[in-house]
Amino acid sequence: MIIKVNQNILNLKPSATLAINQKVNYLRRNGGNVYHFGFGQSPFPIHESIVDALKANANNNHYLPTIGLETLRQNIAEFLLEHQNIKVDSDFIYIGPGSKELLYQTILILDSVFLIPKGSWVSYGPQIKSKNGTYIILETNLVDNFKLTSDTLKTYCEDNPEQQKTLILNSPNNPTGAVYTIEELKELADVCRANDVVVISDEIYSQINFTETFSPSISQVYPEKTIVFGGLSKVFSAGGYRLGFMALPKDLQFLHDTFRSMFSETFSAVAAPIQYAAIEAYKMNDGISDQIKCCSLILKGVSHYIASKLKDVNIECTQPQGAFYMMIGFNKFKGKINTLGIYKSDQLSDYLLEKFNVALLPSSDFYFKDEDLFFRLAFVDFDGQKAIRAYNNKPFVNEQFIQKYCPNIFGGVDRILEFVKKMS
Ligand SMILES: Cc1ncc(COP(=O)(O)O)c(C=O)c1O
């Protein structure tokens, strides 16, 4: 008998980020030195007050309420108000095992066409595909740091008035490092309001902002239909804890029971000790907030070093303003690159790993055309603990700092420059 399988799921590839990480680990295990710009995990330690809270609750073996501990949901509401200027009702905050799972469940529940700006996170598309849903890529450009403009959104909405639409917006952005200004968000909000667009606002990197303590949110200017997502993974450097949250806005609160039922029929509840650790995180004591500021400034210094070195030799770069990423482009060297028999970003990504030991993710994984020679460069391949210590002694990130505390970043940039020299 033929075993039938959901074809939408069978056709999914393994997540690009996890795939490159496995390849790099394999090469490293076999003695190769790889400059790993491929994986976006925080390099910094979890603040000890959060770890202590986890330890103190290690013997808690209870199933907690499906949507999360009330105290945690209240703490998150207070945190959002105090630290992100977002007003949400704690009754409509939901805790899940990572924001990824909450995004997935939201995508399952909403019967929409999803709008994804070119230059967005890898997983939105496959999540939508897995339910046989539809997504549309909205064009963006390097001059705008690959941010979606209100004109592009307006044109799409006016050309497709009959569809129910959900815009997926991520700021600070993975893969570009761009942060939307409140003015840009207001312009997008006006278009969303005029066209009844629901917004999924993925704010998982909010506090990792290179100039401010948090990043503007479209929910500040479009509170009625924006679902806000966040979590412990990036801001609190605790990806492995697997805890995220979402906050439902007024116009979607009728879905409260639907979300609760979905959660109870799938993951039941997030692990009890982790929820107690998260309560501590969202109190945001001075030690935690100082550490987040310090980490953001280190990342800012590292990103500016990379961007200035690469721009010097004509590599196109986004201007990183937050998160762990920037995009870099080799389109100006296309002619010479084509002579290597390389026409697509995934081919060049393989070539750079094989010949230059540099791991970069091709932009085709982020909704760019295959022939567009852009890449995501994640700048977190260093020992964050050592970098924090050094930065606290002398708060200045220059070339010497990078060479000493981020040697793989230093070496990797050198290898990219070497490649470009060959292509010039
Ligand atoms: C843009 C973006 N959104 C969501 C996530 C998911 O984060 P988590 O499930 O760890 O909360 C990530 C993780 O890499 C991300 O980069």
The ligand as an SDF file (V2000), in Angstrom:
LIG
                    3D

 16 16  0  0  0  0  0  0  0  0999 V2000
   12.9050   37.0740   12.6480 C   0  0  0  0  0  0  0  0  0  0  0  0
   12.7460   35.9260   13.5820 C   0  0  0  0  0  0  0  0  0  0  0  0
   11.5200   35.6600   14.0550 N   0  0  0  0  0  0  0  0  0  0  0  0
   11.3040   34.6340   14.8930 C   0  0  0  0  0  0  0  0  0  0  0  0
   12.3370   33.8100   15.2840 C   0  0  0  0  0  0  0  0  0  0  0  0
   12.0130   32.6440   16.1910 C   0  0  0  0  0  0  0  0  0  0  0  0
   12.4850   32.8070   17.4510 O   0  0  0  0  0  0  0  0  0  0  0  0
   12.0750   31.8520   18.6600 P   0  0  0  0  0  0  0  0  0  0  0  0
   11.2030   30.7810   18.1350 O   0  0  0  0  0  0  0  0  0  0  0  0
   13.3520   31.3490   19.2020 O   0  0  0  0  0  0  0  0  0  0  0  0
   11.3180   32.7450   19.6150 O   0  0  0  0  0  0  0  0  0  0  0  0
   13.6330   34.0460   14.8260 C   0  0  0  0  0  0  0  0  0  0  0  0
   14.7220   33.1510   15.1920 C   0  0  0  0  0  0  0  0  0  0  0  0
   15.7390   33.0290   14.5470 O   0  0  0  0  0  0  0  0  0  0  0  0
   13.8420   35.1400   13.9450 C   0  0  0  0  0  0  0  0  0  0  0  0
   15.0600   35.4330   13.4690 O   0  0  0  0  0  0  0  0  0  0  0  0
  1  2  1  0
  2  3  1  0
  2 15  2  0
  3  4  2  0
  4  5  1  0
  5  6  1  0
  5 12  2  0
  6  7  1  0
  7  8  1  0
  8  9  2  0
  8 10  1  0
  8 11  1  0
 12 13  1  0
 12 15  1  0
 13 14  2  0
 15 16  1  0
M  END
$$$$
